[in-house]
Amino acid sequence: MSKKLIKSGIIVSAMTLISRVLGLVRDIVIANLMGAGSSADVFFFANKIPNFLRRLFAEGAFAQAFVPVLTEYQEKKTPEETRELLSKVAGTLGLLVTLVTLFGVIGSPILAALFGGGWFLDWLNDGPNAEKFELASLMLKITFPYLWFITFTALAGSILNTRGRFAVSAFTPVFLNISVIAIALYLAPRMEQPEIGLSWGIFVGGLIQFLFQIPFLIREKALVKPSWGWHHPGVVKIRTLMIPALFGVSVSQINLLFDTFIASFLMTGSISWLYYSDRLLEFPLGLFGIAIATVILPALSRNFVNAEGEGFTRTMDWGVKAIFLLGMPAMFGLIVLAKPMLMVLFMRGAFSLEDATMASYSLMAYGAGLLNFMLIKVLAPGYYSRHDTKTPVRYGIIAMVSNMVLNLIFAVPFGYVGLAIATSLSALLNAGLLYRGLHLQNIYRVSPETLTFIGKITAATAVMALSIYCFGPVEQQWLDWHTGERLVALSALITAGALSYFVVLRLLGVKPWKLKKAS
């Protein structure tokens, strides 16, 4: 791996860490302001729908298709042809997203009825959640333009990334968090309905992200006048590449929307409890799982192109080992420390002990699937690096359908926790199918050495979890302490757990730093 690539990876990771930390601060401020009540449910609902479409039009499927085509143009075409491509893409994508955004703003009641079916039925029958439907319709009008801003932000970020300007696009999400935090602290508390203020925070954050990119595009001479180009060869190629990517990205997003739809029929707070627990799950998943996947994909691609079968296997083995090394202790840490973490981070203001308790149940259910979520990120590149985008999509669709069925099965006895259980089980199925496919095609099989390594990781993790559980404070102590004391106690527990984990690994003969050499 070149020094330039390593440097770029470090920059992106550092900026991502800043964004994740500020995102956690944002959630803490929101929890303090609104807790997990009716208003919080509606805010998270109104924020989730444009975010779903963002994965399709912005940094998800579009970016995966656009970046390779733009790179090809920059390498093989003239600067004029590259600028023409940018113009056609901006105009074509811009018109489509503008139409979708207008529909979202004007047709917000339709979207609220479609994805918040429980609230809509209450509205029709003058039920207790009728106000949620009306509020969701209003707030969607405010949050939906975020889709327009973030689409062009992603387009600009993709252009800058192909020019080697990784820091700009990686830092941009920070502005959304700062915007929401500022409004949650200074504007929303002064409003009769704070949740509407937070919705404007999403709007303003999207606008700032969009404007922040423009000077850098001008500096790169990449700011062009948009024009329609549906049949332009480059746009056609991007459209063709987007189709499988759309299915792949849609799988997890459809699952999340289906979860939201079912949660709208459940008790008030269900959407919020799922949101807060999911945010804590995303922290290790983003820092470890996505980072490792980003590193191994180029290496696997080089192994495949150069017909280095042994190198391909070594790289896959390294990825699996790294996931178990970091993912297994993170998974059990989330499960054992679910309630203390929620109490330390969120239990203040409107976020009560009951909210921390209820969210801890879904966090434990989500946490049980963390390792599988991470493995998916590493096993899927085994297909992508071989130009096979269809197989992971097929497995993803199977997992999506399974998740929907499991949602209906587990939601009845376990409510919102059942939705988290279903998500974790579908991740297990997805990871299992991905590995089975690689195994049957003789592309990758876990080596005996890796199995031994996993066994030692499991033993060390068990000692870590047991020590945290046995020596951790009882609930009453957490309640008696003020926020600073809780933070110190939680930090000490995490540090002690990490030390016990690595000490046991060392006693078992595992040297984590040797993974770097193996890669």
Secondary structure as UniProt FT lines:
FT   HELIX           3..34
FT   TURN            35..36
FT   HELIX           38..57
FT   TURN            59..60
FT   HELIX           61..76
FT   HELIX           79..106
FT   HELIX           108..115
FT   HELIX           117..124
FT   TURN            125..126
FT   TURN            128..129
FT   HELIX           130..143
FT   TURN            144..145
FT   HELIX           146..162
FT   TURN            163..164
FT   HELIX           166..171
FT   TURN            172..173
FT   HELIX           174..186
FT   HELIX           188..190
FT   HELIX           194..219
FT   TURN            220..221
FT   TURN            230..231
FT   HELIX           233..263
FT   TURN            264..265
FT   TURN            268..269
FT   HELIX           270..284
FT   HELIX           285..290
FT   HELIX           291..305
FT   TURN            306..307
FT   HELIX           309..336
FT   HELIX           338..346
FT   TURN            349..350
FT   HELIX           353..367
FT   TURN            368..369
FT   HELIX           370..379
FT   HELIX           381..384
FT   TURN            385..387
FT   HELIX           390..414
FT   HELIX           416..440
FT   TURN            441..442
FT   HELIX           448..471
FT   HELIX           475..480
FT   HELIX           483..507
FT   TURN            508..509
FT   TURN            512..513
FT   HELIX           514..518
//
